[in-house]
Amino acid sequence: MLAIVRACAVIGLDGCIIEVEVDFNPRATLPMFTIVGLPDSAVKESRERVRAAVKNSHLQFPNKVYIVNLSPADIPKHGPAYDLAIAVGVLASTDQIPLAAIENSLFIGELSLDGSVRHVKGVMPMVYAAYQAGIERVYVAASDAPQAALINGLEIIPIETLGQLVEHLYGLNIISPYVPPPLTIDDSTLPDGIVDFADIKGQQHVKRALEIAAGGNHNILLSGSPGVGKTLLARAMPGILPKLTIDEALEVTRIYSVADVLQGERPLVQARPFRAPHHTISQAGLVGGGSMPKPGEISMAHRGVLFIDEIVEMSSKTLEVMRQPIEDKIVTISRAQGSMTFPANFLLVGAMNPCPCGYYGDSTRACTCSPTMISRYQGRLSGPLLDRIDLHLDVPRVEYDRLMSDERAETSAEVRKRVESAREHQRKRFEGRAGLYANSDMGVSEIQQLCYLSPEAKQLLEVSTKRLQLSARSYHRVIKLSRTIADLEDSRRIEVPHIAESLQYRPRPQNT
C-alpha cells in the first residue's frame, strides 16, 4: 500500500515542500527499510528512530519491506525533521492511520526512541512554505508551536508524542490548535550587554557620530588608544536604533530560526541584533557557507549592528569579502548544488587602534612605532573598504575630571526619539520605493531625485570634491550622510552646515 505524507526541506532561508512516499509490501519475505531521494546520514538514520518510536508507542511495525521516497529526488535532504512524516507514512501505509486524516497537512519533527516529538530547526520557513502551498494545518512538536504560529493563516497542532498524534487523527483525544498571543514588540529594557548612553562619560562628538550613523544606517569606524571606550560606545549603538517593526522582526526571526538560536517560549525577536564576532572568524563564519550554505554573522546582524573589534587584525581576505554585502545589502553564496542569497542589511561598527602599539596620537603615552609601521598597520584596511564606511572617528581619552563627574549624560531613549523621527522622514520619503530602508540604501538615481541641496551647499560640495579628491562613491556617500544630518534637524533641504559636518567624518590621509 502507498501513502503520501508532506514534509518540508529548508534551502537557504526558504522552505521547499517534500512529499514523503511510503510504499509497504506485506508479501515480501526479506525485511527491508530503504530511504531514497538524496538523504544525508541523519535522514538515513531515521529508519531506526522511526522503527523504535512506532514500537514504543504500542503500534505495529510489520517486519516487511518499506521503500521511502523523498520527492523531489534532486533536492538534498538534511537533518531529522523528516522523522515524523516518515513515521506517519509508515502507519498510514499499514492501515494504522486513516489516509483522509492526513490530507492537506504538513508534519515536522524529530522522533525520540520512546515516540516523543522533538524540536527541529528552521520551523518558521517550513511553515511559511506550507502557507504558500495552500496547506491548511501543520503538526509540530509542542516546543515548536510558538515559532510555527508566527505565520498566520494555518492551523498549528502541537504534539508531544507519536501515540498522541494517532489518537488525534482517529478523533479519540482531539488536540486543540495552538492559539498564539498577539504579535507585539517589547524592547522597553535593553538586552544583556547593551550600554545606555547615559552611562558613558564625555565623548560627546563620538555620541553625535553614533546618532548620525543610527539615523541613516551608516557604517562607522572608531579609532583610538586601548581603553578609551571604543567597545563601550559600540555596545551603546543598539539602544539608539529605532524599534523593530513587526515585518523586520519576522525577517530577523526567520534567519534565527534557520540558525536555531530562537527562544522556545518567545520566538519573535524583540530587539535589533547585535553581533560581535572575534577578529579571528573565518570567511564562512562571517558571510555564511558550508556544503549546504547557512547564514553567517553578517546575515545574523540583519537589521541590526555588526561590531568588529580590532578590525585591522582580521585577515585581508576575510575583510574584503564584506565589500559586496556592504554595498548590495545581500550576500550570495554559490556552491555546486546552486546559489543561495541571504539578507545582509546591517550597520557596521568597526574599532581599531591607530598603530601596532596602540598609542599613536595619545595624550598620555608616547607611541613607539615608526611612521612606516603606522602606515603599514593602517593600510590593512583597503581603500575600497574604507570608501564604504561613512563615518571615521578618532576616539580621544576621557579626562579624569570628566570621568569622575556626577553629571548624567543624555539617555539612549532620548537619543532614540531623534533617530526615530529622522527614520520617519525617510520612511515617508521612500514610500512606494521597494528596497529602500534608510538613507544609506539610496542609489545614484534616488540621490538625484530625493536629495535637494541648497545652492551654497552645492558649491561647498563641489569645492570639497575637487580638493579632497573624492571618488564617485565617496561623493555620493557624503550626500547621503548630509541627508541624514538634515533629517535629524528636520530640514527639508541639505544646507551648508550639513555638508560641512559630513565632510568632517571623511577619513584622514594615512601616515607615510
C-alpha positions in Angstrom: 0.0 0.0 0.0 1.2 3.5 -0.8 0.9 6.5 1.5 1.9 10.1 0.7 2.8 12.5 3.5 4.1 16.0 3.3 7.2 17.3 5.0 9.5 20.2 4.2 13.1 21.0 3.5 15.0 24.2 4.2 17.1 25.6 1.4 18.9 28.7 2.4 16.1 30.7 4.2 13.3 29.2 2.2 11.2 26.1 2.7 10.5 23.5 0.0 7.6 21.1 0.3 8.7 17.5 0.2 6.4 14.5 -0.5 7.3 11.5 1.6 6.1 8.5 -0.4 6.0 5.3 1.7 5.4 2.0 -0.1 4.6 -1.0 2.1 5.0 -4.5 0.6 3.4 -7.1 3.0 4.2 -10.1 0.7 8.0 -9.7 0.8 9.9 -12.4 2.6 13.1 -10.5 3.5 12.5 -7.4 5.6 14.0 -4.1 4.3 13.6 -0.4 5.0 15.1 1.8 2.3 15.1 5.6 2.1 15.8 7.2 -1.3 15.8 10.8 -2.6 19.3 12.2 -1.7 19.0 11.7 2.1 22.0 12.5 4.3 23.2 10.4 7.2 20.7 12.0 9.6 17.8 11.2 7.3 19.0 7.6 6.7 19.3 7.1 10.5 15.6 7.9 10.8 14.9 4.3 9.9 16.0 3.2 13.3 14.3 6.1 15.1 11.0 5.5 13.4 11.1 1.8 14.0 11.7 2.2 17.7 9.3 5.1 18.1 6.4 3.1 16.4 7.0 0.0 18.6 7.4 2.0 21.8 4.2 3.9 21.1 2.4 0.5 21.3 1.8 0.5 17.5 2.5 -2.2 14.9 5.6 -2.2 12.8 5.3 -5.2 10.5 8.7 -6.6 9.7 8.3 -6.4 5.9 9.6 -4.2 3.0 9.3 -0.4 3.2 10.5 1.9 0.5 10.5 5.6 1.4 11.0 8.2 -1.5 11.6 11.8 -0.6 10.3 13.8 -3.6 11.6 15.9 -5.4 14.5 13.5 -5.5 17.0 16.0 -6.8 16.9 18.2 -3.7 19.4 17.1 -0.9 17.6 16.3 2.3 19.3 17.1 5.6 18.5 16.7 9.3 16.0 14.8 11.4 12.9 16.9 10.5 11.5 14.1 8.3 11.2 11.6 11.1 7.6 12.4 12.0 6.4 12.4 8.3 8.1 9.1 7.7 6.5 7.5 10.8 3.1 8.8 9.7 3.7 7.4 6.3 4.6 4.0 7.7 1.5 4.0 9.9 -0.8 5.1 7.0 0.6 2.5 4.6 0.0 -0.2 7.2 -3.6 0.9 7.8 -3.0 2.2 11.3 -3.9 5.8 10.4 -6.8 6.8 8.1 -5.4 8.4 4.9 -8.2 11.0 4.9 -7.0 12.4 8.2 -3.6 13.4 6.9 -4.7 15.1 3.7 -3.7 18.8 3.3 -1.4 18.5 6.3 2.4 19.0 6.9 4.3 17.1 9.5 7.5 18.4 11.1 9.5 16.9 13.9 12.3 14.6 15.1 11.3 11.4 16.9 12.9 10.0 20.1 13.1 6.3 20.5 10.2 6.4 23.1 7.9 8.1 20.5 8.1 11.7 21.8 8.4 14.5 19.2 11.4 16.8 19.5 12.3 20.3 18.3 13.9 20.8 14.9 15.5 24.0 13.4 14.1 26.0 10.6 10.4 25.6 11.6 9.4 29.1 10.6 10.4 28.9 6.9 8.9 25.4 6.7 5.5 26.7 8.0 5.7 29.7 5.6 6.3 27.3 2.7 3.2 25.3 3.8 1.2 28.6 3.9 2.3 29.4 0.3 1.4 25.9 -0.8 -2.1 26.2 0.5 -1.7 23.6 3.2 -4.3 24.0 6.0 -2.7 22.5 9.1 0.8 21.8 10.4 1.8 19.2 13.0 4.9 20.2 15.0 6.5 19.4 18.3 4.8 21.3 21.2 8.0 23.2 21.8 8.0 24.5 18.2 4.3 25.6 18.2 5.0 29.3 19.3 7.5 29.6 16.4 5.2 28.0 13.9 2.3 30.2 14.9 4.2 33.3 13.9 2.9 32.5 10.4 -0.8 33.4 10.3 -3.4 31.6 8.3 -2.7 28.0 9.3 -3.9 25.6 12.0 -0.9 24.7 14.2 -1.3 21.4 16.1 1.2 20.9 18.9 2.0 17.2 19.6 4.0 15.6 22.4 4.2 12.0 21.2 3.5 9.8 18.2 0.8 7.9 20.1 -1.0 11.2 21.0 -0.9 12.1 17.2 -2.5 8.8 16.3 -5.3 9.2 18.8 -5.9 12.7 17.5 -6.1 11.5 13.9 -8.7 8.9 14.9 -10.7 11.6 16.7 -10.3 9.9 20.2 -8.4 12.7 22.0 -8.5 15.8 19.9 -5.6 18.2 20.3 -6.6 21.8 20.3 -4.8 24.1 17.8 -2.2 26.4 19.3 -3.5 29.9 19.9 -0.6 32.4 19.7 -0.6 35.7 21.7 -0.8 38.9 19.7 2.4 39.8 17.8 4.0 42.7 19.8 7.5 44.2 20.1 8.6 44.9 23.7 12.1 46.4 23.9 11.5 48.5 26.9 14.6 47.1 28.6 18.0 47.0 26.9 19.3 43.5 26.1 22.2 42.0 28.1 25.5 43.6 27.2 23.9 46.8 25.7 25.1 50.0 27.3 23.0 53.2 27.9 24.4 56.4 26.6 23.8 58.0 30.0 26.5 55.7 31.5 29.2 56.9 29.1 31.1 59.9 30.3 32.2 62.5 27.8 32.8 61.6 24.2 30.1 64.0 23.0 31.3 64.2 19.4 31.5 60.4 19.2 28.0 60.1 20.5 26.9 62.6 17.9 28.5 60.5 15.2 26.8 57.4 16.5 23.5 59.2 16.5 24.0 60.1 12.8 25.0 56.6 12.0 21.8 55.3 13.6 19.8 57.9 11.9 20.6 56.7 8.4 22.0 53.2 9.0 25.5 54.4 8.1 28.7 52.4 8.7 31.2 53.8 11.2 34.8 53.2 12.2 36.2 54.2 15.6 39.9 54.6 16.1 41.6 55.2 19.4 44.1 54.0 22.0 43.3 51.0 24.2 40.9 51.7 27.0 39.4 54.9 25.7 35.9 53.3 25.4 35.5 52.2 21.7 33.8 48.9 22.7 31.6 50.6 25.3 30.5 53.2 22.6 29.8 50.4 20.1 27.7 48.5 22.6 25.5 51.5 23.1 24.6 51.6 19.4 21.6 49.1 19.5 20.0 51.2 22.3 19.5 54.2 20.0 18.4 52.4 16.9 14.7 52.6 16.1 12.3 50.0 17.5 11.9 46.9 15.3 8.7 46.8 13.2 6.7 43.6 13.0 7.9 42.9 9.5 11.5 43.5 10.4 11.2 41.3 13.5 9.7 38.4 11.3 12.6 38.9 8.8 15.2 38.5 11.6 13.3 35.7 13.3 13.3 33.7 10.0 17.1 33.9 9.9 17.4 33.0 13.6 15.0 30.0 13.0 17.3 28.6 10.4 20.3 29.2 12.6 18.4 27.5 15.5 19.0 30.3 18.1 15.5 31.2 18.9 13.9 31.1 22.4 11.2 28.5 22.7 8.5 30.5 24.6 9.1 33.9 23.0 10.5 33.1 19.5 9.8 36.5 17.9 13.0 38.6 18.1 12.2 41.7 20.2 15.4 43.8 19.8 17.7 44.6 16.9 20.5 42.1 16.6 24.0 43.0 18.0 26.6 40.6 16.7 30.3 40.9 17.8 32.3 38.1 16.1 36.0 37.8 17.1 38.5 39.1 14.5 39.8 35.5 14.0 36.5 34.5 12.4 36.7 32.6 9.1 35.2 33.8 5.8 32.5 31.1 6.1 31.6 32.1 9.6 31.4 35.8 8.6 29.4 35.6 5.3 28.0 32.1 5.6 28.9 28.9 4.0 29.1 25.1 4.3 28.2 22.3 1.9 24.6 23.5 2.4 25.2 27.2 3.0 23.9 28.6 6.3 23.7 32.3 7.3 26.9 33.9 8.7 27.4 36.7 11.1 26.6 39.4 8.6 23.2 37.8 8.0 22.6 37.2 11.7 23.2 41.0 12.1 20.5 41.8 9.5 18.5 44.9 10.6 20.9 45.4 13.5 24.6 46.0 14.3 27.7 44.1 13.3 30.5 45.1 15.6 34.1 44.0 14.8 36.6 44.9 17.4 40.3 45.1 16.3 39.1 45.1 12.7 42.5 45.5 11.2 43.6 42.3 12.9 41.2 40.3 10.6 42.8 38.6 7.6 42.7 40.7 4.5 40.7 38.1 2.6 38.0 38.0 5.3 37.8 41.8 5.3 37.5 42.1 1.6 34.6 39.6 1.4 32.5 42.2 3.3 32.7 44.7 0.4 30.0 43.3 -1.7 27.5 42.7 1.2 28.0 46.2 2.5 27.2 47.7 -0.9 24.4 45.4 -2.0 22.8 44.6 1.4 22.7 40.9 0.4 25.3 38.1 0.2 25.2 35.4 -2.5 26.9 32.1 -1.8 27.5 29.7 -4.8 28.0 26.0 -4.5 27.9 23.1 -6.8 24.2 22.5 -5.9 23.3 26.1 -6.7 23.4 29.6 -5.4 21.7 30.9 -2.2 21.1 34.5 -1.2 20.9 35.7 2.4 19.9 39.2 3.5 22.8 41.3 5.0 21.4 44.8 5.6 23.5 45.6 8.7 25.1 48.6 10.3 28.9 48.0 10.6 30.7 49.4 13.6 34.4 48.8 13.4 37.0 49.6 16.1 40.8 49.7 15.7 43.9 51.0 17.4 45.8 53.7 15.4 49.1 51.8 15.3 50.6 48.5 16.4 51.4 49.7 19.9 48.1 51.5 20.1 49.2 54.9 21.4 49.8 57.0 18.2 48.3 60.4 19.0 47.6 59.5 22.6 47.7 62.4 25.1 49.3 60.5 28.0 51.6 57.9 26.5 54.2 58.1 23.7 53.9 55.9 20.6 56.9 53.6 20.0 56.0 52.8 16.3 57.9 54.1 13.3 56.0 56.0 10.6 56.4 53.0 8.3 54.9 50.7 10.9 52.0 53.0 11.4 51.3 53.4 7.7 51.5 49.6 7.1 49.2 49.0 10.0 46.6 51.5 9.0 46.9 50.3 5.4 45.5 46.9 6.3 42.1 48.4 5.6 41.9 48.8 1.8 40.8 52.0 0.1 37.6 50.3 -1.3 36.6 49.1 2.1 37.2 52.5 3.7 35.2 54.1 1.0 32.2 52.0 2.1 32.4 53.4 5.7 30.7 56.8 6.0 31.9 58.0 9.4 35.5 57.8 10.6 36.1 58.9 14.2 39.1 59.4 16.4 38.1 58.5 19.9 40.2 60.5 22.5 41.0 59.6 26.1 38.4 61.0 28.6 39.9 63.4 31.1 39.9 62.3 34.7 37.7 65.2 35.9 35.0 64.3 33.4 35.3 60.6 34.1 34.6 61.2 37.9 31.9 63.8 37.3 28.4 63.1 38.6 26.9 64.8 35.6 24.4 62.5 33.8 24.5 62.5 30.1 21.6 62.1 27.7 20.0 58.7 27.8 19.7 56.3 24.9 15.9 56.7 25.0 16.2 60.4 24.4 18.6 60.0 21.5 16.4 57.2 20.1 13.5 59.7 19.8 15.5 61.9 17.4 16.7 58.9 15.5 13.2 57.6 15.1 12.0 61.0 13.9 14.7 61.0 11.3 13.8 57.5 10.2 10.2 58.6 9.9 11.2 61.3 7.5 13.0 58.6 5.5 10.0 56.3 5.6 7.8 58.9 4.1 10.4 59.9 1.5 10.9 56.3 0.3 7.2 55.3 0.4 6.4 53.3 -2.7 10.1 52.6 -3.5 10.9 48.9 -2.9 14.2 48.0 -1.1 14.8 51.5 0.4 15.0 51.2 4.2 17.3 54.1 5.2 19.3 56.9 3.6 22.3 54.5 3.3 20.3 52.3 0.9 19.9 55.1 -1.7 21.4 54.6 -5.1 22.6 57.2 -7.5 19.1 57.8 -9.1 17.5 58.2 -5.6 20.2 60.6 -4.6 19.5 62.8 -7.6 15.7 62.6 -7.1 15.4 62.9 -3.4 18.4 64.8 -2.0 17.8 68.6 -2.5 20.9 70.7 -1.9 20.8 74.5 -1.4 23.0 76.4 -4.0 25.5 77.2 -1.2 25.7 73.5 -0.2 26.2 72.5 -3.9 29.1 75.0 -4.1 30.8 73.7 -0.9 30.4 70.1 -2.1 31.9 70.9 -5.5 34.9 72.6 -3.9 35.4 69.8 -1.4 35.1 67.1 -4.0 38.0 68.6 -6.0 40.2 69.5 -3.0 39.7 66.2 -1.2 39.8 64.2 -4.5 36.7 62.3 -3.5 35.8 59.2 -5.6 32.3 58.9 -7.1 31.3 56.6 -4.2 32.6 59.0 -1.6 30.8 61.9 -3.2 27.5 60.1 -3.1 28.1 58.9 0.5 28.8 62.5 1.6 25.4 63.5 0.2 23.6 60.5 1.9 25.3 61.3 5.2 24.3 65.0 4.8 20.8 64.0 4.1 20.7 62.1 7.4 22.1 65.1 9.3 19.4 67.2 7.8 16.7 64.7 8.8 17.9 64.8 12.4 17.4 68.5 12.3 14.0 68.3 10.5 15.4 70.2 7.5 13.9 69.6 4.1 17.0 70.7 2.2 20.6 69.9 2.7 22.4 73.1 3.8 26.0 74.1 4.2 26.3 73.0 7.9 25.1 69.5 6.9 27.7 69.2 4.2 30.4 70.6 6.4 29.7 68.2 9.2 29.5 65.3 6.8 32.9 66.1 5.4 34.4 66.1 8.9 33.8 62.4 9.1 35.8 61.5 6.0 39.0 59.5 6.7 42.2 61.4 7.1 45.2 60.7 4.8 47.2 57.7 6.1 50.6 58.4 7.6 53.6 57.9 5.5 
